[in-house]
Amino acid sequence: MRKIFKRTAAAFCLGLSLLAQAQPVAQPPVRIALIESLSGAFANTGEAVFRNLVWATERVNARGGVKLADGPHKLAVERYDNKGQNEEALAALRSAIDDGVTVIAQGNSSSIAAALIDAINKHNEREPGKRVVFLNYSAVDPILTNEKCSYWHFRFDAHADMRMAALMEVLKDDKALKKVYLIGQDYSFGQAVLREARKQIAAQRPDVEIVGDELHAMGRVKDFIPYAVKIKASGAQAVLTGNWGNDLTLLIKAAKEVGYEGSFYTFYGNALGVPAALGEAGVGKVIAVADWFPNTPGAASETFYQSFRQRFPRPQDDYVHMRMQLMVETLAQSLEKAGSSDAGAVAAQMEKAAVNFSGFKGSMRAADHQFQQPLAVAMMGRQGAPGVKFDVEGSGYGFNVIKTISAQRAEQPTSCQMARP
């Protein structure tokens, strides 16, 4: 009996050993630190980004994660609240690096992005063994891929000059427009928008008079009625603004309250409460530019959007951006080609990446790390109207794509003189 027991025990141990060898060792995830406003005035924008990144990483993980040299790794998004402040963002960056994160993601605020670029440049030079890459999905001040371009920074949104050029494709053909009011948030991005608006209006529609040109404190104005009164009194037939988040929603609500009937040429008029705030007043008047809209024609686009709504069915969660999905797909591709999560190896692959997802294509320009992709301009309309199958946030209003700009046409020159490691 003792011999039988010993043989059985030995066979059992051998079986366990073989089983252990057959099972791949679970590798730690590749962690993405989302450094974003997750509290305060712009918390809704941060939470919306978080949902996009979670959905994108879930898709990558469902197909087995990323295959690196030591085996498959899942992607994981970790939250770091910057409270909308530069210093908080820098503290969050330090915490993420101390936690061993190698991928940083941020976008809602160009001033924060600029601070992160400077800090990451210094950190990567000082500690080459703990380098990180910075993925930017929304900070669109052109300077970030021009004078402040960095080898470690990759922008996946079209910058302000690219978006402005797309808007001008529509504005220049609006022959009835004779007066326009410029208004924006008083920080680097808002200033860049107004600067480029003046330049492009002068070049393409010199007959249009700029009857207002002002900046306001970002995230601090609670009552936009005084601004709306000035806009109405100016006789402007259109407002051009780069405002986003609550600053855009409150501005348009105020304009509606004072009875302003002009158009709004916006960068972000298609999401986060704006269509609901406008209601009927926005139909045929609010114009937005983006990399993608839910009503973008094509079966692949519709399938993509329907999949997101199935994952996040609440109307208030209806905020999805193709560029954020392309960003995560680019990261996954770059990780696999690098074979590791080392920031230097990943950056070397990412600057030459090209991705194709749900029928949408994009590629990274190595010269300045500005992602190149098509852009679309859309007009707000009632759900059910031609071209408006889907509404936004359950508002009953959506956006009909009226013009598509190819990646080649959307491309802008760069003054980047990139320092490479």
Backbone hydrogen bonds in HBPLUS format (Angstrom, degrees):
<---DONOR---> <-ACCEPTOR-->    atom                        ^
c    i                          cat <-CA-CA->   ^        H-A-AA   ^      H-
h    n   atom  resd res      DA  || num        DHA   H-A  angle D-A-AA Bond
n    s   type  num  typ     dist DA aas  dist angle  dist       angle   num
A0005-PHE N   A0001-MET O   2.84 MM   4  6.08 159.4  1.88 150.4 156.3     1
A0006-LYS N   A0002-ARG O   2.88 MM   4  6.11 160.7  1.92 149.1 154.2     2
A0007-ARG N   A0003-LYS O   2.92 MM   4  6.14 161.5  1.96 148.2 153.3     3
A0008-THR N   A0004-ILE O   2.86 MM   4  6.03 157.3  1.91 148.4 155.2     4
A0009-ALA N   A0005-PHE O   2.78 MM   4  5.97 162.7  1.81 153.0 158.0     5
A0010-ALA N   A0006-LYS O   2.86 MM   4  6.02 156.8  1.91 146.5 153.1     6
A0011-ALA N   A0007-ARG O   2.93 MM   4  6.11 156.6  1.98 143.9 150.4     7
A0012-PHE N   A0008-THR O   2.84 MM   4  6.06 152.6  1.92 146.4 154.6     8
A0013-CYS N   A0009-ALA O   2.89 MM   4  6.14 161.6  1.93 149.5 154.1     9
A0014-LEU N   A0010-ALA O   2.88 MM   4  6.07 155.8  1.94 145.4 152.7    10
A0015-GLY N   A0011-ALA O   2.85 MM   4  6.06 153.8  1.92 144.0 151.3    11
A0016-LEU N   A0012-PHE O   2.92 MM   4  6.26 156.6  1.98 149.7 155.7    12
A0017-SER N   A0013-CYS O   2.89 MM   4  6.12 155.7  1.95 146.5 153.5    13
A0018-LEU N   A0014-LEU O   2.87 MM   4  6.16 162.1  1.90 153.6 157.7    14
A0019-LEU N   A0015-GLY O   2.84 MM   4  6.02 154.8  1.91 146.6 154.4    15
A0020-ALA N   A0016-LEU O   2.85 MM   4  6.05 157.4  1.90 148.1 153.9    16
A0021-GLN N   A0017-SER O   2.96 MM   4  6.26 151.1  2.05 144.3 152.4    17
A0022-ALA N   A0018-LEU O   2.91 MM   4  6.13 142.4  2.05 141.8 152.2    18
A0022-ALA N   A0019-LEU O   3.11 MM   3  5.00 119.8  2.49  90.9 106.0    19
A0023-GLN N   A0019-LEU O   3.00 MM   4  6.25 141.8  2.15 147.4 156.9    20
A0030-VAL N   A0074-LYS O   2.79 MM  44  6.23 158.3  1.84 167.7 168.0    21
A0076-ALA N   A0030-VAL O   3.02 MM  46  6.19 153.8  2.09 151.2 149.7    22
A0032-ILE N   A0076-ALA O   2.71 MM  44  5.99 161.2  1.75 168.2 172.4    23
A0078-GLU N   A0032-ILE O   2.80 MM  46  6.00 169.3  1.81 161.9 162.9    24
A0033-ALA N   A0103-VAL O   2.84 MM  70  6.21 167.0  1.86 167.6 165.0    25
A0105-ALA N   A0033-ALA O   2.85 MM  72  5.93 162.2  1.88 159.8 154.2    26
A0034-LEU N   A0078-GLU O   2.77 MM  44  5.92 166.0  1.79 167.6 172.6    27
A0080-TYR N   A0034-LEU O   2.83 MM  46  5.79 146.4  1.94 169.6 158.7    28
A0035-ILE N   A0105-ALA O   2.95 MM  70  6.17 161.6  1.98 170.1 175.9    29
A0036-GLU N   A0080-TYR O   3.03 MM  44  6.46 147.7  2.14 162.8 172.1    30
A0082-ASN N   A0036-GLU O   2.86 MM  46  5.26 163.2  1.89 121.8 127.5    31
A0043-ALA N   A0040-GLY O   3.25 MM   3  5.42 162.5  2.28 118.7 116.5    32
A0045-THR N   A0042-PHE O   3.12 MM   3  5.54 130.4  2.38 106.5 117.9    33
A0046-GLY N   A0042-PHE O   3.38 MM   4  6.81 155.9  2.44 148.3 154.6    34
A0047-GLU N   A0043-ALA O   2.95 MM   4  6.19 164.4  1.98 158.7 162.3    35
A0048-ALA N   A0044-ASN O   3.05 MM   4  6.14 149.9  2.15 138.3 146.4    36
A0049-VAL N   A0045-THR O   3.11 MM   4  6.36 154.6  2.17 144.8 150.6    37
A0050-PHE N   A0046-GLY O   2.98 MM   4  6.26 159.3  2.03 148.2 154.2    38
A0051-ARG N   A0047-GLU O   3.07 MM   4  6.39 156.4  2.12 148.9 153.3    39
A0052-ASN N   A0048-ALA O   3.22 MM   4  6.52 159.1  2.26 145.2 150.4    40
A0053-LEU N   A0049-VAL O   2.94 MM   4  6.27 163.3  1.97 161.8 165.7    41
A0054-VAL N   A0050-PHE O   2.88 MM   4  6.03 160.6  1.91 153.3 159.2    42
A0055-TRP N   A0051-ARG O   2.95 MM   4  6.10 167.6  1.97 151.8 155.1    43
A0056-ALA N   A0052-ASN O   3.02 MM   4  6.22 157.7  2.07 145.8 152.2    44
A0057-THR N   A0053-LEU O   2.91 MM   4  6.10 162.1  1.95 151.3 155.7    45
A0058-GLU N   A0054-VAL O   2.86 MM   4  6.02 153.0  1.93 150.6 158.8    46
A0059-ARG N   A0055-TRP O   3.15 MM   4  6.37 149.4  2.25 142.3 149.3    47
A0060-VAL N   A0056-ALA O   3.23 MM   4  6.59 155.7  2.29 144.1 149.9    48
A0061-ASN N   A0057-THR O   2.83 MM   4  6.04 164.6  1.86 153.6 158.2    49
A0062-ALA N   A0058-GLU O   2.88 MM   4  5.98 143.8  2.01 142.6 151.9    50
A0063-ARG N   A0060-VAL O   3.21 MM   3  5.55 142.1  2.36 103.1 113.1    51
A0065-GLY N   A0060-VAL O   2.99 MM   5  5.22 148.2  2.09 137.1 133.1    52
A0064-GLY N   A0061-ASN O   2.98 MM   3  5.07 156.1  2.04 111.2 112.4    53
A0066-VAL N   A0073-HIS O   2.74 MM   7  5.26 156.3  1.80 162.2 159.1    54
A0073-HIS N   A0066-VAL O   2.78 MM   7  5.26 153.6  1.85 146.6 155.3    55
A0068-LEU N   A0071-GLY O   3.05 MM   3  5.22 157.8  2.10 130.7 129.9    56
A0071-GLY N   A0068-LEU O   3.04 MM   3  5.22 166.7  2.06 113.7 116.3    57
A0069-ALA N   A0339-GLY O   2.93 MM 270  4.96 174.9  1.93 128.3 127.8    58
A0085-GLN N   A0082-ASN O   2.92 MM   3  5.85 171.7  1.93 133.8 135.8    59
A0089-ALA N   A0085-GLN O   2.96 MM   4  6.17 150.0  2.05 147.4 156.3    60
A0089-ALA N   A0086-ASN O   3.07 MM   3  5.03 115.9  2.50  93.2 109.1    61
A0090-LEU N   A0086-ASN O   2.92 MM   4  6.26 153.7  1.99 153.3 160.4    62
A0091-ALA N   A0087-GLU O   2.96 MM   4  6.20 153.4  2.03 145.8 153.2    63
A0092-ALA N   A0088-GLU O   2.88 MM   4  6.09 150.6  1.97 142.3 150.8    64
A0093-LEU N   A0089-ALA O   2.86 MM   4  6.14 149.0  1.96 144.1 152.7    65
A0094-ARG N   A0090-LEU O   3.05 MM   4  6.33 159.5  2.09 145.5 149.9    66
A0095-SER N   A0091-ALA O   3.01 MM   4  6.29 155.8  2.07 145.5 152.3    67
A0096-ALA N   A0092-ALA O   2.87 MM   4  6.10 160.1  1.91 151.5 156.7    68
A0097-ILE N   A0093-LEU O   2.95 MM   4  6.19 163.5  1.98 155.3 159.2    69
A0098-ASP N   A0094-ARG O   2.91 MM   4  6.08 159.8  1.95 146.9 153.1    70
A0099-ASP N   A0095-SER O   2.87 MM   4  6.08 136.8  2.06 141.1 153.5    71
A0101-VAL N   A0096-ALA O   3.04 MM   5  5.49 163.1  2.07 156.7 151.2    72
A0100-GLY N   A0097-ILE O   2.96 MM   3  5.10 157.4  2.01 105.4 112.6    73
A0133-VAL N   A0102-THR O   3.03 MM  31  6.47 153.7  2.11 152.4 155.4    74
A0104-ILE N   A0133-VAL O   2.84 MM  29  6.05 169.8  1.85 166.3 169.7    75
A0135-LEU N   A0104-ILE O   2.72 MM  31  6.03 171.2  1.73 167.3 167.8    76
A0106-GLN N   A0135-LEU O   3.16 MM  29  6.62 153.5  2.23 157.8 164.0    77
A0109-SER N   A0107-GLY O   2.88 MM   2  5.81 123.2  2.21 115.5  98.8    78
A0113-ALA N   A0109-SER O   3.09 MM   4  6.34 156.7  2.15 139.5 146.5    79
A0114-ALA N   A0110-SER O   2.89 MM   4  6.09 156.2  1.94 147.0 152.4    80
A0115-ALA N   A0111-SER O   3.12 MM   4  6.36 155.8  2.18 142.2 148.2    81
A0116-LEU N   A0112-ILE O   2.91 MM   4  6.18 155.9  1.96 152.5 159.5    82
A0117-ILE N   A0113-ALA O   2.89 MM   4  6.15 155.9  1.95 151.3 157.8    83
A0118-ASP N   A0114-ALA O   3.15 MM   4  6.41 166.1  2.17 150.2 152.5    84
A0119-ALA N   A0115-ALA O   3.07 MM   4  6.27 164.9  2.09 148.2 152.6    85
A0120-ILE N   A0116-LEU O   2.79 MM   4  5.90 161.1  1.83 154.1 159.4    86
A0121-ASN N   A0117-ILE O   2.91 MM   4  6.04 161.4  1.94 151.9 157.1    87
A0122-LYS N   A0118-ASP O   3.15 MM   4  6.39 164.5  2.17 149.1 152.5    88
A0123-HIS N   A0119-ALA O   2.89 MM   4  6.07 162.3  1.92 148.5 154.1    89
A0124-ASN N   A0120-ILE O   2.84 MM   4  5.88 172.4  1.85 155.3 157.5    90
A0125-GLU N   A0121-ASN O   3.17 MM   4  6.29 148.5  2.27 141.7 149.6    91
A0126-ARG N   A0122-LYS O   2.95 MM   4  6.06 152.1  2.03 145.9 154.2    92
A0127-GLU N   A0123-HIS O   2.73 MM   4  5.81 159.8  1.77 160.9 165.5    93
A0130-LYS N   A0127-GLU O   2.96 MM   3  5.61 167.2  1.98 123.1 127.4    94
A0134-PHE N   A0152-TRP O   2.79 MM  18  5.88 166.6  1.80 174.9 170.2    95
A0154-PHE N   A0134-PHE O   2.92 MM  20  6.22 151.5  2.00 165.9 175.2    96
A0136-ASN N   A0154-PHE O   2.82 MM  18  5.91 173.9  1.82 167.8 165.7    97
A0156-PHE N   A0136-ASN O   2.76 MM  20  6.05 164.1  1.78 173.6 179.3    98
A0160-ALA N   A0140-VAL O   2.76 MM  20  5.33 164.7  1.78 153.8 148.3    99
A0144-LEU N   A0141-ASP O   3.06 MM   3  6.00 164.3  2.09 131.7 134.5   100
A0145-THR N   A0142-PRO O   3.18 MM   3  5.98 158.7  2.23 122.7 127.1   101
A0146-ASN N   A0143-ILE O   3.09 MM   3  4.69 163.1  2.12  98.6 102.6   102
A0148-LYS N   A0143-ILE O   2.86 MM   5  5.73 161.3  1.90 158.6 161.5   103
A0149-CYS N   A0146-ASN O   3.20 MM   3  5.21 166.1  2.22 113.0 113.1   104
A0153-HIS N   A0150-SER O   3.21 MM   3  5.24 161.5  2.24 105.1 110.8   105
A0155-ARG N   A0369-HIS O   2.97 MM 214  6.29 169.0  1.98 175.2 172.8   106
A0371-PHE N   A0155-ARG O   2.86 MM 216  5.95 156.7  1.91 161.4 169.3   107
A0162-MET N   A0159-HIS O   2.96 MM   3  5.38 121.0  2.32 109.8 124.7   108
A0163-ARG N   A0159-HIS O   2.98 MM   4  6.30 160.5  2.02 157.3 163.8   109
A0164-MET N   A0160-ALA O   2.82 MM   4  5.95 158.7  1.87 149.2 155.7   110
A0165-ALA N   A0161-ASP O   2.98 MM   4  6.10 155.7  2.04 140.4 146.5   111
A0166-ALA N   A0162-MET O   3.13 MM   4  6.41 149.0  2.23 141.9 150.0   112
A0167-LEU N   A0163-ARG O   2.95 MM   4  6.31 159.8  1.99 153.1 158.2   113
A0168-MET N   A0164-MET O   2.88 MM   4  6.11 155.7  1.94 151.8 158.7   114
A0169-GLU N   A0166-ALA O   3.11 MM   3  5.27 140.9  2.27  99.8 110.9   115
A0170-VAL N   A0167-LEU O   2.96 MM   3  5.55 146.6  2.07 112.9 121.7   116
A0171-LEU N   A0167-LEU O   2.94 MM   4  6.23 170.0  1.95 152.3 154.9   117
A0172-LYS N   A0168-MET O   2.98 MM   4  5.53 163.6  2.01 134.2 138.8   118
A0173-ASP N   A0170-VAL O   3.06 MM   3  5.53 144.1  2.19 110.8 120.8   119
A0174-ASP N   A0171-LEU O   3.06 MM   3  5.24 160.8  2.10 108.8 114.9   120
A0175-LYS N   A0173-ASP O   3.06 MM   2  5.63 122.0  2.41 108.6  92.6   121
A0177-LEU N   A0174-ASP O   3.06 MM   3  5.66 157.8  2.11 117.0 123.7   122
A0209-GLU N   A0178-LYS O   2.76 MM  31  6.04 168.7  1.77 152.6 148.7   123
A0237-GLN N   A0179-LYS O   2.97 MM  58  5.58 153.7  2.04 129.7 135.0   124
A0180-VAL N   A0209-GLU O   2.89 MM  29  6.28 157.2  1.94 160.3 165.1   125
A0211-VAL N   A0180-VAL O   2.91 MM  31  5.96 145.3  2.03 146.5 157.2   126
A0181-TYR N   A0238-ALA O   2.88 MM  57  6.31 155.6  1.94 151.3 159.4   127
A0240-LEU N   A0181-TYR O   2.86 MM  59  6.19 161.9  1.89 159.9 163.6   128
A0182-LEU N   A0212-GLY O   2.72 MM  30  5.58 175.2  1.73 137.0 136.5   129
A0214-GLU N   A0182-LEU O   3.07 MM  32  6.44 156.7  2.13 142.2 146.3   130
A0183-ILE N   A0240-LEU O   3.27 MM  57  6.61 159.9  2.32 158.1 160.7   131
A0184-GLY N   A0214-GLU O   3.09 MM  30  6.65 142.7  2.24 146.2 156.7   132
A0216-HIS N   A0184-GLY O   2.93 MM  32  6.38 144.5  2.06 153.7 165.2   133
A0187-TYR N   A0185-GLN O   2.92 MM   2  5.90 131.1  2.16 109.6  94.7   134
A0186-ASP N   A0216-HIS O   2.68 MM  30  5.20 153.0  1.75 157.9 152.8   135
A0191-GLN N   A0187-TYR O   2.92 MM   4  5.98 165.8  1.94 170.8 175.6   136
A0192-ALA N   A0188-SER O   2.98 MM   4  6.12 150.3  2.07 141.3 149.7   137
A0192-ALA N   A0189-PHE O   3.02 MM   3  5.01 113.7  2.47  95.0 111.3   138
A0193-VAL N   A0189-PHE O   2.94 MM   4  6.25 153.2  2.01 156.3 163.5   139
A0194-LEU N   A0190-GLY O   3.26 MM   4  6.52 168.1  2.27 149.4 150.9   140
A0195-ARG N   A0191-GLN O   2.98 MM   4  6.11 156.9  2.04 147.0 154.2   141
A0196-GLU N   A0192-ALA O   2.96 MM   4  6.09 163.2  1.99 148.8 152.7   142
A0197-ALA N   A0193-VAL O   2.83 MM   4  6.02 148.9  1.93 146.6 156.6   143
A0198-ARG N   A0194-LEU O   3.02 MM   4  6.22 164.4  2.05 149.6 152.0   144
A0199-LYS N   A0195-ARG O   3.21 MM   4  6.44 158.6  2.26 141.4 147.4   145
A0200-GLN N   A0196-GLU O   2.86 MM   4  6.04 168.6  1.87 155.3 157.5   146
A0201-ILE N   A0197-ALA O   2.90 MM   4  5.89 161.2  1.94 151.8 157.3   147
A0202-ALA N   A0198-ARG O   3.10 MM   4  6.10 160.2  2.14 141.4 147.2   148
A0203-ALA N   A0199-LYS O   3.11 MM   4  6.31 144.7  2.24 138.2 147.9   149
A0204-GLN N   A0200-GLN O   2.84 MM   4  5.89 159.7  1.88 149.7 154.6   150
A0205-ARG N   A0201-ILE O   2.73 MM   4  4.96 149.5  1.82 132.5 142.2   151
A0208-VAL N   A0205-ARG O   2.96 MM   3  5.63 169.7  1.97 124.4 127.8   152
A0227-TYR N   A0224-PHE O   3.05 MM   3  5.28 117.6  2.46 103.7 118.9   153
A0228-ALA N   A0224-PHE O   2.89 MM   4  6.19 160.2  1.93 158.1 164.7   154
A0229-VAL N   A0225-ILE O   2.83 MM   4  6.07 155.7  1.89 160.2 166.4   155
A0230-LYS N   A0226-PRO O   3.20 MM   4  6.43 156.6  2.26 140.9 146.2   156
A0231-ILE N   A0227-TYR O   2.96 MM   4  6.25 154.9  2.02 149.1 156.6   157
A0232-LYS N   A0228-ALA O   2.96 MM   4  6.19 165.0  1.99 151.6 154.9   158
A0233-ALA N   A0229-VAL O   2.92 MM   4  6.08 162.4  1.95 149.1 154.6   159
A0234-SER N   A0230-LYS O   2.97 MM   4  6.03 135.7  2.17 142.0 152.3   160
A0235-GLY N   A0232-LYS O   3.29 MM   3  5.81 158.8  2.34 111.4 117.1   161
A0263-SER N   A0237-GLN O   2.98 MM  26  6.37 159.2  2.03 142.5 138.9   162
A0239-VAL N   A0263-SER O   2.77 MM  24  6.19 149.6  1.86 146.3 155.0   163
A0265-TYR N   A0239-VAL O   2.71 MM  26  6.04 164.8  1.74 166.3 171.3   164
A0241-THR N   A0265-TYR O   3.04 MM  24  6.47 159.1  2.08 165.0 170.3   165
A0248-LEU N   A0245-GLY O   3.09 MM   3  5.67 137.5  2.28 112.3 122.1   166
A0249-THR N   A0245-GLY O   3.20 MM   4  6.54 167.2  2.22 151.6 155.1   167
A0250-LEU N   A0246-ASN O   2.84 MM   4  5.82 173.2  1.84 153.4 155.6   168
A0251-LEU N   A0247-ASP O   3.33 MM   4  6.11 147.8  2.44 123.1 131.5   169
A0252-ILE N   A0248-LEU O   3.04 MM   4  6.25 167.0  2.06 156.5 158.7   170
A0253-LYS N   A0249-THR O   2.95 MM   4  6.12 156.9  2.01 148.7 156.0   171
A0254-ALA N   A0250-LEU O   2.98 MM   4  6.06 157.3  2.03 142.1 148.0   172
A0255-ALA N   A0251-LEU O   3.00 MM   4  6.28 154.6  2.07 145.5 152.7   173
A0256-LYS N   A0252-ILE O   2.98 MM   4  6.20 154.9  2.05 146.6 152.9   174
A0257-GLU N   A0253-LYS O   2.97 MM   4  6.26 153.2  2.05 145.9 153.5   175
A0258-VAL N   A0254-ALA O   3.08 MM   4  6.39 148.9  2.18 151.2 158.0   176
A0260-TYR N   A0255-ALA O   2.92 MM   5  5.24 156.7  1.98 163.6 158.4   177
A0259-GLY N   A0256-LYS O   3.14 MM   3  5.18 154.3  2.21 101.5 109.2   178
A0264-PHE N   A0285-LYS O   3.04 MM  21  6.20 158.4  2.09 132.6 136.6   179
A0287-ILE N   A0264-PHE O   2.82 MM  23  6.03 174.6  1.82 174.3 172.5   180
A0266-THR N   A0287-ILE O   2.82 MM  21  5.92 165.2  1.84 153.4 158.5   181
A0277-ALA N   A0273-GLY O   2.95 MM   4  6.02 149.1  2.04 145.7 155.0   182
A0277-ALA N   A0274-VAL O   3.05 MM   3  5.01 114.8  2.50  95.2 111.5   183
A0278-LEU N   A0274-VAL O   2.98 MM   4  6.24 149.6  2.07 155.5 163.5   184
A0279-GLY N   A0275-PRO O   2.88 MM   4  6.00 170.8  1.89 157.4 160.0   185
A0281-ALA N   A0278-LEU O   3.22 MM   3  5.39 134.2  2.45 136.6 127.8   186
A0282-GLY N   A0279-GLY O   3.07 MM   3  5.84 162.6  2.10 121.5 126.3   187
A0283-VAL N   A0280-GLU O   3.18 MM   3  5.41 151.6  2.26 107.4 115.3   188
A0285-LYS N   A0282-GLY O   2.96 MM   3  5.08 165.6  1.98 127.5 126.8   189
A0286-VAL N   A0282-GLY O   3.16 MM   4  5.33 159.6  2.21 148.2 142.7   190
A0284-GLY N   A0380-MET O   2.86 MM  96  5.65 176.2  1.86 152.0 152.4   191
A0380-MET N   A0286-VAL O   2.94 MM  94  5.45 156.2  1.99 160.7 167.4   192
A0288-ALA N   A0378-ALA O   2.99 MM  90  5.48 159.6  2.03 153.0 159.7   193
A0378-ALA N   A0288-ALA O   2.91 MM  90  5.48 161.5  1.94 156.2 162.4   194
A0290-ALA N   A0376-ALA O   2.97 MM  86  5.53 158.5  2.02 156.6 163.3   195
A0376-ALA N   A0290-ALA O   2.78 MM  86  5.53 161.8  1.81 171.5 177.1   196
A0296-THR N   A0293-PHE O   2.95 MM   3  5.22 156.2  2.00 121.0 120.4   197
A0302-GLU N   A0298-GLY O   3.18 MM   4  6.46 161.6  2.22 149.3 154.2   198
A0303-THR N   A0299-ALA O   2.93 MM   4  6.14 160.4  1.97 151.2 156.5   199
A0304-PHE N   A0300-ALA O   3.02 MM   4  6.15 158.6  2.07 144.9 150.7   200
A0305-TYR N   A0301-SER O   3.02 MM   4  6.29 163.5  2.04 152.1 155.8   201
A0306-GLN N   A0302-GLU O   2.89 MM   4  6.06 166.5  1.91 154.1 158.0   202
A0307-SER N   A0303-THR O   2.97 MM   4  6.09 151.2  2.06 146.2 153.6   203
A0308-PHE N   A0304-PHE O   3.22 MM   4  6.55 153.0  2.29 145.8 152.3   204
A0309-ARG N   A0305-TYR O   3.06 MM   4  6.40 162.0  2.09 154.0 158.6   205
A0310-GLN N   A0306-GLN O   3.00 MM   4  6.22 142.4  2.14 142.4 152.3   206
A0311-ARG N   A0307-SER O   3.14 MM   4  6.41 148.1  2.24 141.4 149.5   207
A0311-ARG N   A0308-PHE O   3.03 MM   3  5.10 118.6  2.43  95.6 110.9   208
A0312-PHE N   A0308-PHE O   2.82 MM   4  6.09 156.7  1.87 155.3 162.6   209
A0317-ASP N   A0314-ARG O   2.92 MM   3  5.39 157.2  1.97 116.8 124.4   210
A0318-ASP N   A0315-PRO O   3.13 MM   3  5.40 162.5  2.16 116.8 118.2   211
A0319-TYR N   A0317-ASP O   2.83 MM   2  5.75 123.4  2.15 115.3  98.7   212
A0325-GLN N   A0322-MET O   3.00 MM   3  5.17 122.4  2.34 100.7 115.8   213
A0326-LEU N   A0322-MET O   2.85 MM   4  6.18 160.8  1.89 158.3 164.6   214
A0327-MET N   A0323-ARG O   2.82 MM   4  5.95 142.3  1.96 137.9 148.7   215
A0328-VAL N   A0324-MET O   3.21 MM   4  6.44 158.7  2.26 139.4 142.8   216
A0329-GLU N   A0325-GLN O   2.97 MM   4  6.22 158.5  2.02 149.4 156.2   217
A0330-THR N   A0326-LEU O   2.83 MM   4  5.97 149.6  1.92 142.3 150.7   218
A0331-LEU N   A0327-MET O   2.93 MM   4  6.24 154.3  1.99 146.4 153.5   219
A0332-ALA N   A0328-VAL O   2.88 MM   4  6.14 165.0  1.90 151.3 154.8   220
A0333-GLN N   A0329-GLU O   2.95 MM   4  6.13 162.7  1.98 147.4 152.2   221
A0334-SER N   A0330-THR O   2.91 MM   4  6.05 160.4  1.95 148.8 154.4   222
A0335-LEU N   A0331-LEU O   2.85 MM   4  6.04 160.0  1.89 156.5 161.6   223
A0336-GLU N   A0332-ALA O   3.11 MM   4  6.29 164.2  2.13 148.8 152.6   224
A0337-LYS N   A0333-GLN O   3.00 MM   4  6.24 158.2  2.05 149.0 155.2   225
A0338-ALA N   A0334-SER O   2.87 MM   4  5.95 147.7  1.98 143.4 152.6   226
A0339-GLY N   A0335-LEU O   2.81 MM   4  5.94 139.2  1.98 142.4 154.2   227
A0346-VAL N   A0342-ASP O   2.92 MM   4  6.13 161.2  1.95 159.6 165.8   228
A0347-ALA N   A0343-ALA O   2.87 MM   4  5.96 165.1  1.89 150.7 154.7   229
A0348-ALA N   A0344-GLY O   3.11 MM   4  6.24 155.2  2.18 142.7 148.9   230
A0349-GLN N   A0345-ALA O   3.32 MM   4  6.58 142.8  2.47 138.4 146.8   231
A0349-GLN N   A0346-VAL O   3.14 MM   3  5.28 127.6  2.42  99.0 112.1   232
A0350-MET N   A0346-VAL O   2.81 MM   4  6.01 156.7  1.86 153.6 161.5   233
A0351-GLU N   A0347-ALA O   3.13 MM   4  6.16 156.2  2.18 152.0 154.0   234
A0352-LYS N   A0349-GLN O   3.24 MM   3  5.74 160.3  2.28 110.9 116.9   235
A0353-ALA N   A0350-MET O   3.15 MM   3  4.94 169.6  2.16 110.2 109.6   236
A0364-MET N   A0353-ALA O   3.00 MM  11  5.64 163.5  2.03 158.3 161.0   237
A0355-VAL N   A0362-GLY O   2.90 MM   7  5.56 161.5  1.94 160.8 167.1   238
A0362-GLY N   A0355-VAL O   3.07 MM   7  5.56 149.3  2.17 152.3 154.0   239
A0357-PHE N   A0360-PHE O   2.82 MM   3  5.26 159.1  1.86 155.1 155.7   240
A0360-PHE N   A0357-PHE O   2.85 MM   3  5.26 164.0  1.87 118.6 123.9   241
A0363-SER N   A0372-GLN O   3.10 MM   9  5.37 155.0  2.16 142.7 150.4   242
A0372-GLN N   A0363-SER O   2.75 MM   9  5.37 169.3  1.76 160.9 164.4   243
A0365-ARG N   A0370-GLN O   3.22 MM   5  5.47 157.5  2.28 123.0 129.8   244
A0369-HIS N   A0365-ARG O   2.74 MM   4  5.18 140.2  1.90 160.6 173.3   245
A0375-LEU N   A0405-ILE O   2.87 MM  30  5.08 157.8  1.92 146.7 154.0   246
A0405-ILE N   A0375-LEU O   2.70 MM  30  5.08 175.4  1.70 155.4 157.1   247
A0377-VAL N   A0403-LYS O   2.84 MM  26  5.22 161.7  1.87 157.6 161.1   248
A0402-ILE N   A0377-VAL O   2.84 MM  25  5.93 154.7  1.91 146.8 155.2   249
A0403-LYS N   A0377-VAL O   3.23 MM  26  5.22 147.8  2.34 150.3 146.9   250
A0379-MET N   A0400-ASN O   2.90 MM  21  5.24 156.1  1.96 142.3 141.9   251
A0400-ASN N   A0379-MET O   2.81 MM  21  5.24 162.8  1.84 153.8 149.8   252
A0381-GLY N   A0398-GLY O   2.79 MM  17  5.54 159.9  1.83 152.2 155.1   253
A0398-GLY N   A0381-GLY O   2.91 MM  17  5.54 153.5  1.98 153.5 161.4   254
A0385-ALA N   A0382-ARG O   3.07 MM   3  5.66 163.6  2.10 135.1 138.1   255
A0383-GLN N   A0396-GLY O   2.86 MM  13  5.33 167.8  1.88 140.5 136.5   256
A0384-GLY N   A0388-VAL O   2.75 MM   4  5.54 173.3  1.76 157.6 157.6   257
A0388-VAL N   A0385-ALA O   2.90 MM   3  5.34 157.1  1.95 147.2 144.3   258
A0392-VAL N   A0397-TYR O   2.77 MM   5  5.99 138.2  1.94 148.9 146.2   259
A0395-SER N   A0392-VAL O   2.96 MM   3  5.70 159.0  2.00 124.5 130.7   260
A0410-ALA N   A0406-SER O   2.85 MM   4  6.09 153.4  1.93 152.8 161.0   261
A0411-GLU N   A0407-ALA O   3.06 MM   4  6.06 130.9  2.31 139.5 149.9   262
